[in-house]
Amino acid sequence: GNTSGTGVCFTRNPNTGEKRLFGEFLLNAQGEDVVAGIRTPKPISELASVMPEVYEEFQHNTAILEEKYGDMQDIEFTIQEGKLFMLQTRSGKRCGEAAVRIAVDLVHEGLLDKRRAVMKVHPEHLDQLLHPRFPDTESSSYKGSVIAKGLPASPGAAVGHLAFTDDKVVENEKNGIPSIFVRDETSPDDVEGMHGAEGILTARGGMTSHAAVVARGWGKPCVCGCHALTIDEENGIMTVIMEDGTKKTFYEGDVISLNGSTGEVLEGEQIVSPPSITGNFKIFMDWVDESRDCDVLANADTPEDAKEARKNGANGIGLCRTEHMFFLPERIKQVRQLILGDEQQSETALKELLQYQRSDFEGIFKEMDGLPVTIRLLDPPLHEFLPSLEDEEIISSLAQQLDKTVEELKEKVTNSQEVNPMLGLRGCRLGITRPSIIEMQTRAIIEAALNSIDAGIDAKPDIMVPLVGKVEEFRHQAALIRSVANQVFSETGKSCEFKVGTMIEIPRAALTAHEIAEEAEFFSFGSNDLTQMTFGYSRDDVGTFIPSYLKKGILMDDPFVTIDTEGVGQLIKMTVEKGRSVKPNLKIGVCGEHGGDPRSVHFFSNEAGLTYVSCSPFRVPIARLAAAQAAIQKSEK
């Protein structure tokens, strides 16, 4: 009868965190009737007028439960002939905004201390606050719009018109039209389109592919390795093989939506909610920083990236990838001239690139005033900068630039290609065989630091040598770097402090870390390459088999997302042990994509004992939280 009923209730609003009961009840009902959808339940607030004494008792009970468990509760209750029975309680699920507000409020109400509050917020909660998102992914309209699923390469929500070329994205941008940049896979030639697009979609590539890494660095939503897609870039057509085997065709200009957090591709325009960071966010992050003992730096390649990193609380830059500075259209021409030109053309290109690099470094030092900036010397294989032989327009323009025939240029490009470029002429091998590149980069770094100091900026450069496998390689490069620095000091009559260290990304470097530590002033794990070389997996091709491996239980996690503690992790721990046996205070960090993964951060902080982690500027708050939670858990053991 109407003196009996049932209900479910959160002690606070799970969407906003407001301290007000949030739930529903039904009279003359029992069990699962409230959630079964057979009848429309009433808001819990109406219970106050229907059964005021029961409502008052219920409010009293919810306060007791929150005080006991120190958290917002999800409660099931029943009323039998006017008597209240509390059936079940558990910590209630909540969205990101609510999680942060509830944690802050519980501390202010005296129900939690700050450290316990830090443990109540999950990394994925912060992820929701830091990116645009689709607000209702459980609705039938959303689910019915999903046409394909790939890898969630860079989080966030994006809506735009399909664009298959750089030029189309640029044209759309000028006309105020948002674009989703669609490619089979991206290359450095696509950087202008990637930068101008709202989101990026590729049919090939994994979580550490070119598209994924660049998108994460820029905070662009990205879905990679979407194998249901066939991309006809020339004709501007995207064909999707649906789950039932039928095909659906989309054309340039059609509107699609991307969910970079789930990997879903959706037909049409979805509603997007902007990032919602409230005043409680800063309060909470201050508590986070009080709790952690591992620094969080950022991977930032431009002054804009550095500014974003500092805004998000980074303690410095752990990886500045100098090659990313070369991808802009006016610069990549000079890089190609450096690679493919004659001696004089190469020298001219180096002088141009020196100016670009020095200016970029000055901008980064300015944004990071007083914080360390770790600059990695040129790392990728040169083929990444070479034009496609099929791109007749770029080939023709470059041939004219180098005063060569198209045939001569194509031959030179072909001769520059390698069978296995990721294991070929790159990193320190490039620096040893083409020392003029390292001389130019070192000069740019040191001159930028001196100019910055003159301008009143506290520049703290660390120079990092990539892909070292033998101590002799590092010794050669470190000597060259210090020689150029001393030359600049002599020319200017000024000096500055700087460190020279190395990336540990080749298994042999891990095995001989004690030898390298004799020479290097710091280590930084390039966990992407270290994972690639330890597993023997091509990180650009793992999308073809990783999903199957995960489904069959061969792998529990994608090793390019979450660190493989049993294999790669053992090499990391070995490196730390060997390195610090030589230099007990050796600074050791990680700057691969794993630096922003919460579970990996826990391993780096608690098990490996790293000094810092470095990640995308947009994941810095997440890494800060993960480091704090790892420190709290370690202190409680």
N, C-alpha and C positions, 0 to 999 in steps of 0.2 A: 504494500500500500504506500501511501504518500508519506508515511513516517519512516520509510526505509529507502535505501538507495546505495549507489556505488560511485566511485570517482577516482580520478588520477590527478596529481597536482605536483608542479615544481614549486619549490619554496622561493624561487626567484625567476624572473623572466629569462628563459634560455636563449632568447634572441638579442636582448639588450643588456641583461644583467641587472635590471631594475629590481630593487628589493620590494617585491609585491608578489603575492601568490598568483600563480599562473597555471590554471587547470580547468577541468570540467567535471560535471557530475550529472547523474540521471536519478530521478526518483522512480520508485517502483521498478527497480532493476537490480541486477546482480552480476558478479563475475566480469566477463569481458564485454559486457553490453556497451560500455562507453566507447571502446575502440573498435567495436565491430561494424559501426556505420549503419546499423539498422534504424536507430533513432538519433535525432539531433540533440546532443547534450547541452546543458546550460553552463555558462561561465561560473567558475567557483565563487565569484563575488556575490552571486545571487543566493548562495546558501545562507548568507548572513540574514536575509529577509525571510527565507523559508524556515530555517532552523537556527535561530540566532545563538542558542546555547551550544549547539553542536559546532557551529562555526567558530565560536570563541574558544572552545576546547581544542578544535583542530589547529587554530592559529598558535595556541600555547604549545601544542605538541610539536609543531613544525619548528618552533624556536628551540625546543629542547634537542631535537634531532640535529639541527644545524650546529648547535653548540657542542654536541657530543662528537660529531664526525668532522667538524670544521670544514664543511663544504655545502654547496647547494644540493638539496635532495630531490629525488624523483620518488614520489610516494603514491602507493595504492591504498585506498581505504574503502570501508563499507559502513553503512549505517543500518542497524536493525532495530526497528521500533523505537527510534529516537536515541539509540545508544551507538556511539562512535567506536569503531574498531580500526586500528592502524594495522594494515595487513603486511606491508612490505615497504622498505626504503632502500635506496641506493644512491650513489652519486649521480647527479643528472648530467646528461649530455648537453653541450652548449656550443654556440658558435664562437668565433674568435673574439668579437667585440665583447660579448657577454663574459667570456672566460677571463679577460683582462680586468674588466670592471668588478666582477665578483671577487677575484683575488685581492684587488686593492681594497674593496669595501670590507672584506672579512678581516683584513689586518686593522683597518681603522676601527672596526667594531670590537676588536680585541679577541676574536675567535681564532686567529692564526698569527704566528710570527712571520716575518718577511721570507725566511728561507722556506717555510712550508708553503707559503703563497706562491713562491717561484715554482715549486714542484706541481702546482695545480694547473698550470697552463702548459699545453702541449705545443711543440713546434709547429704543427699544422694549424693551430689557432693563429699564430702570428703570421703564417703564410697567407691566411685569409685576409688579414688586415693590410698586407703589404702589396697586394695586387688587385686590379679590377677583377670582378668575378660575376658569374651568372648566379643570381640569387636563389633560383628555384630549380635545382637540377633533378628533383624527384618528381616534378610535374609530368603529366602525360604528354603535354605539348612539347616539353623539352625532349623527353625520351623518344617521342615520335619523330623528332627532327634529326636524330643522330643517323648519319649515313655511313660513317666509317670510323675506325679507331686505330690510332698509331701510338707512338711512344710519347708520354708527357714530358717533352724535352725542356720546356721552360714555362713556368706557371703563369696563370692569368687568363683573362678572357678577352677575346678580340672579335670584332665584327667588321667586315669590309667587302669590297668588290674584288673578285678574282683578277689578279694581274700576273702575267707570265714573264714579263721582262722588266729590267731596271727602268727603261724609258717610260713604260706605262705607269709604273709606280710614281715616278717623278712628275709625269703629266697629271696624274690623279691628285698628287699632293698640291700642285700649283692651283688646281681647280677646287681644292677643299674636299676631295673625294677620298674616303679611307680605303686602303687596299689590304688585301690578304695576298702576300707574295707566294706564289706556288711554283715550285721547281721539282724536277726529278731529284736533284740534290744541288746544294749550293756550292759556290767556289768564291775565292776572293774577288772575282769579277762582279759578283752580285752584291757587293757590300752597300752600294748606293740604294738599291732596291730594298735590301734588308733593313737599312736604317730608316727609310721613309715609310715602310709598311706598318700597319697596326699589329700584324701577326705573320708568322712564317709557317708554311706547310710544305713538307717534302715527302716524296714517295720512298726515298731511300735514306740510309744513315741511321746511326744509333744515338745514344744519349750523350756521347762525346764527339759527335760529328761536327763539322765546321758550322753548320746551321745552329746546332744545339748550343755550342760554346759561345758563339757570337750573340745569339739571342739572349742567353742568360746574362751575359755581360751587359747588355743594353736594357735588360728588363722587358724584352719583347716576348709575348706568348708565342710558343712554338710547338708544333707537333711534327715529329720526324718518323721515318720508317713506316709510313702508312701504305702498306703493300696492296691494299684494295684499290689504290689509285693508279691510273695510267695517265701520264702527263704528256700531252703533245704541245710542247712549248712553242713550236713554230706556228701552229695554227690556233693557239690559244684555246685548247680543249682539254678538259679534265673528265676522264671517265671513271666512274666508281662501280666496282663489282659489289653489289649488295649481298647481304647474308643469304638471301634465297637464290643467289646465282644470277639474278637479273642485273642489267647494267643501267646506270643513270648517267646522263651526260650534262656537263656544265660548261658554260662558255665564258670567255673574258667579259667581265662586267657583272656577272651573276653574283649575288650576295650570299656569302657563307659566314659561319661563326666557328671560332676555334676555342676549345677549352684546353689550354696548355697544362692545366693541373691534372686532367684525366686522360688526355690524348684524344678526346672526342672531336669529330668534325661534324658540324651540323648544317643542314640546309636552311637558308634564309637568315633573317636577323633576329637574334636573341637579345633580351634586355640585359644591359650590363650595369652592375653597381660599382661605383668608384671605390678606391681604397678608403676605409673608414677608420682612421686612427684618432682616438679620442685623447683628452687630456690625461686620462689614466695610463695611457701607453708609456709616456715618459717616466712617470712615477714608477711603474712596474719595471721598466728597463734599468732604472737606477738601482733598484733592488737586485736585479739580475747581475749587474756589474759588481756589486758589493760581494756577491757570492762566488764568483768564478776566479780561478787562479791560472787560466790559460788565455793568452791574448787572442783577439780576433782581428785579423787584418783583412784587406780586400784585394781582389784581383781587379786592377783598374789600369786602363791603357790610355786614357785621355784626361785632361783637366776636368771635363764634365763628369767622367766616371769617378775621379778622385773626390770631387765635391759631393757627389751622391754618397760615396763611401763614408766620408766624414760625417755627413748629416745622419747616416744610419749608425754611427757610433764606432766606426773602425778605428783600431789603434795604430793604423799605418797602412802601407801598401805592401802586401806580401808577394805580389807578382804583377809587374808591368811588362806586358808582352810587346816588345818593340816592333815585332813584325805586324801587329795590328795597326800600328801607326802608318804602315806602308800601303794599306788597302784602299785608301781614298784615291779617287780617279787621277788627280794631278800627281800623286806620289807614285802610284804603281807604274806609271810611265817611266819614271826615273829608275825604279827598281829593275824594270825589264831592260832598260838601257845598260844598267850596271851588269846584268847577267849576260846579255846577248851582244853588247857593243864591243868595239875594239878598246885598246888600252886607254886612249885619250877620252873616248866616250864614257867609259867606266869611271874615269877620274872626275869628269865633269858631273856625272850623276852623283858620285859620292859627295861632292861639294854642295850640290842642291839638297841632298838628303840630310847632310850635316845641319843645315839651317832649319829644316823641318824638325829634326829630332831635338835640337837644342831648344827651340821654341816650345815644343811639347813638354819637355822635361822642366823648363822654367815654370810653365803653367801648373804642372803637377806638384812641384816643390812648393809653389805658392799656396795651393789648396791644402797641402799636407804639412804646412809650417810647424816644425818642431817634432814631427813624427817620421819614422823611418820609411824610406821608399826603396823597395827591392826591385831592381831593373834587370830583367833577363835579356842577355844578348841574343842576337838573331838565332832562332831555333828551327823553324820548319824547313823541310826540303824545298829547294828552289823551284821545283815543278809547280808549287802552289801559286807562284807569281807569274808563271808563263801563260801566255794566251792559248786558248783552244785553237787548234789548226783549222777547225771548222768555222771559226768566227772570222770571216773574210774581211769585215770592216776593220776590226782591231788589228789584224795581221797587216793589212794594207797601210793603215796609219802608222804602225810601228816600223814597218819597212821603210817608209818615207822618213821617219824620225832618225833611223839608223843609217840612212843612205844605202840601203840594200835592196835587191829585188825581192819580190814576194817569195820566189823559189829559194833564194839564198837564206832568207829568214826562216822559212819552214824547215829547211835542212838543219839549221842551227838549233831550232826549237826541238826537233826530233832527236838530235844528238845530245841535247841537254836532259832528255827524259831518262828515268831510271826504271829498272824492272821492279825494284822494291824500294821506293823512295823513303818510306818511313824508317828503313834500316840503312839508308844510304848517306849521301852527302848532306848532312844537316848538323845543327848544334855546333859543338866545339870542333867537329871535323871540318865544317865550313870555315870556322874561324882560323883553323890551322892552315888550311889550303888557300884561303882568301883573307890573309891578315888585314888587308886594307879596310875591310868591312868592320872588323873589331876596333881598329884604330879610329875610324870615323865615329863609331858609337861611343867609345870611351871618351873621346874628345868632346863629343856633344854632352855627355853626362857631366863631366868635370867642369866644362865651361859654363853649363847651365847652373851647376851648384855654386860656382864662384860668383856668377852674375846675381843669383838669388841672395847670397849672403851680403853682397854689396847693397842690395835693395832692402836689407833688414830682415830677411827671411832665414829661419833656421833650417837649412837644407841638410838632410841626412841620407845621402845615397849609399845603397848597398848594391854592388854589381855582381850578378849571378851568371856563372858559366853553365850552359846547358849540356846535357847528354854526355857527361864525363863517365868513362868506363875504366880508365887507368889514371893513376896519379900523375903520370907523365903528361897526359893531356891537360890536366888542370894546371900543372906547373908551367907549361908552355904558355897557356892563355893568361894566367895570373901575372907572369913576368911581362908579357906584352901590355896588359892593362896598366900595370904600375909604371912601366916605362913611358907610356903615353901620358899618364897623369903627371909624372915628374916633368915631362917636357912642357906641358901646359903650365905647371907651377913656375917653371923657369922663365917661360915667355911672359907671364903676367906678373911675376913677383908676388903672387898670392898662393895660398894653399888651403886645403880643407880636408877634413877627415872623411874616409870612406872605407868600406869593407869589401873584400872579394871572397865570395863563397861559391858553392856549386849546388846544382840540382842532383838529387839522387833518384834516378829513374831507370837505370840499367842494373839488372841483378848483380853484375860483376862489381859495380860501385858499392853496393850494399855489402858484398862479401869482403871487400878490401877497404871498408870505411875507415879503419884505423890508420891506413896509409894516407888516405886523402885528408883526414882530419889533421895530420901533421902540417898540411899546407893551407887548408881552407879555414876561413874565419866564421863560416856558418854553413849549415846544410838546409836544404829545402826539398822535401819529397815531391817529385812530379808524379803523383799517384796514378794519373791516367796512363802515362807511358809505362810506369813500373807494373801496373796491372796488365797492360797489353803484352809486355815482354815476358812476364812471369807465366801468364796463361797461354801465350801464343795465340791470342785472339786479336784479330784486326778490329780496332774499336770503331772503324767506319763501316764494318760489315756485320757486326754482331746481331743486328736486327733480323738477319736471315735465320738465325738458329737460337738466339737467347730465349725468345718466347716459348719455343718447344722445350728447351732445357728446363725452364722454370715450371712448365706444365707437367713434365715428367719427373720432377723432383731431382734432376741431376744437379741443378743449382737451386739454392734457397732464395738467393737474391741476385740481381744483376750486379756483377762485380765492378762495373763502371759507375754504379750509383752508390752502393754501400760497400765499404772496404772488405775484402776477403781476409778475415783475421787469421785463418788457418794457414794460408800460403803467403800472400803479399804482406799480411800483417807480421808474420814471423821475420821477413826480411827487414821490415821497418824497425822492429824491436832489436834485431841484431845490429842494424846500423847505429841506432841510438847507443846501444851498449858499447860497441867498438869505438864509436866516435868520442864518447865521453870518457872512455878509458884513457884516451890521449889528452883530451881537453874537458875536464869535468863540467865546465860552465858553457860548453859549446851550444850556441843558439841553434835549435833545430825546429823546423816547422813543416807544414805541408801546404802546397798551393794548387793541388789538383782539384778536380770537381768534388772530390770527397770532402773537402774542407767545409762545405755547406750542408752536408748530410748529417742529421742529428745522431744517428747510431754510430757513424764513423767518427764524429767528433768525440763521442764518449770513449771510443777506443784510443784515439790519439791522445786525449787528455789523461785518462785514468790508467791505461795499460801500457801505452808507448812512452808516456812522459814527455810529449812534445811541448816546446815553448809557446807555440802559436799555431793556429789554423788560419788559412786565408781562403776566401770564397768570393763569389759575385757580390758586388755592392748591395744588391737587393736582397741577399740572403744573410747579410751581416747580423741583423737582429735575431734571426733564427739560430745562427751559430753561437751568438752570445748566450742565448737561453740554453742551448744544448750544453755549452761549456759550464754554465752555472749549475745545471742539474747534475752533470757528471761530478763536479766538485762536491756538491752536497751529498750525493750518494757515496762518494769515496770517504767523506768525513764521518759517515754514519756506520761504516763497516767495522 
